[in-house]
Structures are given as structure tokens and as C-alpha cells.
């Protein structure tokens, strides 16, 4: 039983997911005495392992029967693609060291937005039908406008770094090392969209058992677990190399505060895709555009959050104008995609 389409409400849910995504790394700033790998493994355990199980148990009726009936091949594909997505996340973190946050974000997220949105229908042979359908041109146009907006956000962030640091490049800047990592991060981050699409047959079984708009929560049992495996292997290797495992129990560490902050990070990360699922099931015939909406809104809210935290204070006026222009373009992209989805849903 398919859930009824409502692209406007779906866009609102995607906005909630984008807001959670923009907030999910802020608790990391308050972590004390833990190494990066200690924190990352703790929050990953919540967002990619514990919460997907809890979410599925609470929202998927007859979960045991769903898992028994669902095609095993779909589960394995979703898991395997989730593993690749985890590699993309690690590449993103390393690329920041060589290119800075602004360039890494604009290149990786912009690439992920376009690839993760347009490639699935292209591979499925449906892109031509999408373009020919009512509202399809608006949706594709909105995706491309969003990619431009993300690029302008990246440029404004570059200007910000120049204004605040007195140099347009960080000390460790290396395009030779950073660009390949950034491109790898963008491609493999987009793989999460493929992982969700691969798990859709499992969600269809959940829908038949009455999961409705919550059907996507069953996919996270596989896509998120795959991402956790990659992150766990990398963090455990770093922990062994740096001898940082003792930080989980050290009396010199604010354990309660750190665990709560890690749990909050994990909850916000998981909530972004909890709302993503609620939005995706309402987008109608152009559901593939959910990934672009999520990426565009993530970037928009991240920059608004930066303004609220006064991270742009002290920048030149031209930098502020560039950021304002970027936000206008991103809003235009969201409205264009939402409009195209609304036309498509009305026509169908």
C-alpha cells in the first residue's frame, strides 16, 4: 500500500531533516579530552547502529515478518552501498585538512547532490520519462540551480576564510591531495542515495504490513549498518595506533558529558534521515529529487546556523553579499523542485 503524495508537506519534512543535518556536528565542539576517533566511534554507534534498530522497532509493524519476507538481495545491496558511503564520509573529513571546509563542502556536497539525484533514474532508464513528464523539467532545473547555489556557498566560504585568516589558503592546503579526496567523498557520499534506493523493495514489504510513511525506517537497518562497519574499522585502527581506547573509561575524562554529547550528535544525524524518509514517501513520481532537496537544505541551514553563531562576523561586505546571493539561489532551487513535484503529483 503506497503512501499518498503531498510534495509540499514532503518538502517541509526534508527541511526538518536538513536542519538536523546542519546541527549534528555542533555537539562535537563541546567534547573534552576525547580523541577524534573516540568521539566518532561513540556517535556512530548511536546514529548508525542503535537508533536505526530502535526506530525500526517503534515504527515498522510486524518487523520480524517484514525481514523474513523481504528480498535478501535488496538487504545486501543496501548494506554494501552503505559500506561505500562510510568510506566517503572518511574521505570528506580528510579532504577538509587539505582544502578547508568551504571548498570541500562545495565540491563534495555539490557533486553528491547532482550524482545522487540524477544518476539513479538515469541508470534505471527513467530520466527521459522524467524530463518528458509534467513538472519534470522544473525538478531537473531545480537540482541544477541547487548545485550552482552550493557552489556559490563554497565560494563565499572561501572568501570568509580569506577575510578572517588573512589568506585564502590554510597552511596545509594541497590541491593535489585534497581534490581527489574531495571528488571521492562526493561520489561515495552520493552512494547513500543508491543505498536507500536499493533497499526500497524492503520498504515496500514494510508498507504492505502497514508501515505507511515510516516504511523507509526499515532500510536504515542495512544502509546505516554498512556505514557503521566502515567507520568502526577506521576508528578502531586509529584507536589502536594512537592508544586512545582508554579514553572511554578514563577518570580524567568528563565521561557523562561526552557520552551525552555523542548521543546527541548521533540522534541528530539519525533524525535527518528519519525526516528524510517521511519527506521521500510524499514526493510523488519524482521521489528521486529527495536527495537534492536534502543536500540543498543541509547547506542552506548550515550557513544560516553559521550566521546565527556569528561565525561570519568580521567578514567584508562583498563576502556577506555573496552568502546572501547563495542563500537566495538555494531557496529558489528548493521552491523550483517543490513546484515541479507538485505539478507531477497533480498530473499523476
N, C-alpha and C positions, 0 to 999 in steps of 0.2 A: 504494500500500500504506500504510494508515494505521498509525500507531504505537499500541501498546497503552496504555490508560489506567491511571494509577496516581496518583490525586489527592493522596495523602499525600506520595509522593516529589515530585510536581509542586510542592506547597506548599514543600517543603524547597528545591527549586531556586529558587522565587520568593524565598525568604528569602535565598539567596545573592545573587540579583540585587538585592534591596533593600539588603543590606549594602554591595555595591559602589556602589550609587547614593548611599548615605549618606556614603561615603568619597571620592567622585570629585572633590569640590571642595576637600578639605583640602590637597592639594599647592599650591594657589594661594596659601596663606598664606606659603609659603616663597619665592615668586618675588621676585626683587630687580631693581629698576631698569626692568623692563618695564612699559609701559602696559597697561591692561586689554585693549585691542583687540589688542595684540601677543600677549599670552598666549592670549587667547580664540581667535584665528585659528590659533595653533600647536596647541593641544589639539584644536580642532575638526577640523583636518586629520587627526589620528590617529583620533579616535573616529568621525567621520562620513565619512571618505574612505579612509584607508589600511587600518585594521583590518577594516572590513566586507569589503574585497576579499580581504585575507589570510584572514579567517575563512571566506569562501565557497570560496576555492581549496582550503583544507585539509579542509573538511567536506562539500562537495557533490560527489558523484561525477558525472563527465561534465558539468561545469558548462557547457561550451560548448554541448552538445546541449540541456541544460535551458533555456538562454537562447534558443536557436533555436526550441524547441518551445512555450515558454510564451506565453500571450496578451499581445501588446504593450499592449493597453488596460489590463490589470492593472498592468503596469510603470509606465505613465504616470500612472495614478491614484495609485499608491503614492508616486511621485516628487512629484506635485503636492501631495498632502496633507502630505508631508514638508516641503515649502517653507512651508506654512502653520504647521506645528509650529515651524519655526525662528523665525517671527515671534512665536509665543507665548513662546518662550524669551527673546527680547529684551525683550518686554513685561514678563515676570516680573522681569528684572534692573532695569528702570527703575522698576517699581512698588515695589520694596524701598526705593528712595530716598524715596518719599513716605509709605509706610505702615509701614515697618520690616519686619524679617524675619518676625516671628511672625504678624502679620496677613496679610501677603502669602502666606506659606506655607499658612496655614489656609484662606484663601479660595480661592486658586488651585488648590492640590492637592486640597482637598475637592471643589471644583467639577469638576476634571478627573477625579477618581475616579468620581463619580456619572455624569457625562456620558459619559466614555469607556467605562464599563462597561454602562450601561443603554440608551444610545441606539442602538448597533449592532443588538442584537436587536429593538429597537422598530422601527427603520427597515426591518429585514428581515421584520417581521411575525411574529416568533417569540417575543415577550415573553409573550404569553398562554399559549403552549405551555410556555414555561419555568416559569411560575408553576403551571401545572397538573401539571407533571411531578414525579416523585418527587425530593424534595430541592430543588426549585426555590425554594420559599418560604424555605428556610433560606439559600440563596445570596443572594437578594434582600435578606433581612433582614440578613445579614452585611455586605452592601455599605452599607446604610443605617447600621448600627451603626458601621462604619468611618468614615463621613462624620462622625458625631457625635464619634467619638474624635479625628479630625483637628481638628475644631472646638475640642474641649477642649484639645488640644495647643496650638493657636493662642492660646487664652485664657491658658494657663499661661505661654506665651512672652511675652505682653503683660504679665502680672504680673511676670515676670522682668525685663523692660526697666524697669518701674516701680521695682522693688526696687533694681536696680543703677545706674540713672541718676538716680533721684530724680524722674523724670517719666514719665508713661505715654505721652508722645508725643515722637518725635525732633524736632530743630529744624526739619527740612524737612517735617514732617508736613503733608499736604494730602489730605484725603479726596476733595475734588473732582477732583484729578488722579489720585490713587492707585487709587481704587476702580474707575473704568472700565478702567484699565490692568490691574488685577488680574483683573477679570472677563474681559477679552480674553485674558489669559495662561491663565486656567483653561480657557476654551473651546478655544483653539487648541492648548494642551498636550494636551488630550484627543484632538485630531485625530491624534496619533501612533497611538492605538489604531485609528482608522479607516484610517490608512495601512497598518498591519500587516494589517488585515482585507482591505483592497483588494488587497494582494499575495499573499493566500492561494492564488489559482489558480496563481501561480508556484511557491509552496512545494509545492503538490500535484504539479506536474510533477517537482520535485526529489525528492519522496517516491517517485514511480514509478520514479525512477532509483536508488533505494536510499539516499536521504539519511536516512530514519528520523526520529529525534528532532531531528536537526540541520537539518531542512528549512527552518525559519524563517530560517536564516542567509542564504538567498538573497534574502529580502525586503529585508534591510538594504542591499543594493546600490542600492536605489531610495529607500526611505524616508529613510535616513541621508544619501544624497547630496543629496536635496531640502533637508534641514535645513542641510547644509553650504553650499549655494548662498546661502541667506538670510543665514547668519552671515558668510560671506565678503564679500558685498556690503556689509553693515553695517560690518564691521571694516575693510575696505579704504577705505570712506568716512571712517571715523574716523581711520585712519592718514594719509590724505591731508590731512584737516583739521588734525590735530594734528602733522603732520610726524614721525610716530613710526616710519616704516619702517626707519630706520637702526638701531633697537634690535636688529634681528635679527643685525647684524654688528658692533655697537659693541664696541671693546676694553674699554670701561668697564663692560660687562655680563658677569656670570658666565654665559656662553653655554651651556657644557656642562651646568651645574646647571639652568638654566632650561629648556633643551630636554628634559632628562631628566624634570623635574617636569611639563612639559606633556605629555610622552608618557605618564607615569604617570596623569595626570588622564584623558587620552583612553582609556587602556586600561581604567581602572576604569569609565568611562562606557559603553564598548562591552561590557564584561563584564556589566554589569547586564542588558543585553538579550540577550546570549549565554545567560545563565542563564534569562532570561525565556522565550526560545524553548524551552529544554529543559523548563521547567515547563509552558508552554502546551500542548505536544503531549501532556501526560499528564493534563490536567484532565478529559477525558471530554466528555460532552454539554454541560457548562456552561463551555466554554473561554473564553467572554466574560468570566468573572469573573477571569481572569488580570490584567486591568488594575487592578481594585480591590485584589487581593492585592498587586500590585507597589507601588501608591501607599501602601497602609496600612503595609506592611512598611518602605518607604522612610522614612516619617515616624517609625515606631517606632524604627528603628535610628538615625536622625538624632538623636533625643532621648537615646537611650542613649549614643550617642557623645559628646553634649554633657556628659552626666553623667560619663563616663569622663575627659573632658578638663577636668573641674572648672569648666565654664562656668556652672554653677548655684550655685557657692559664694557665700555671702553673701546668698542669697535668703531671704525669710521662710518660716516653716513652712507657711503656707497655700499658697504657691506650690509647694512640694515636694509637698504633698498633692494639689494639682490635677494636677501632672505625673504622680504615681503613679496617680491615678484615670484619667487619659488613657491611660496605657500599659496598664492593666488592660482598658479598653474596646477598645483596638486589638487586644490579644491575643484577647479574646473574639470580635472580628469575624473575625480570621483563622481561629480554630477553627470558628466558625459556617459560614464559607464552605467550609472544607475538609470539614466534616461533610456539608454539602449536596452538594458534588461527589462525595463518596464514596457517598452514597445514590443519586445519579443514575447513577454508573458501575455500581454493583451492579445497579440496575434495568434498565440497558440491556444 
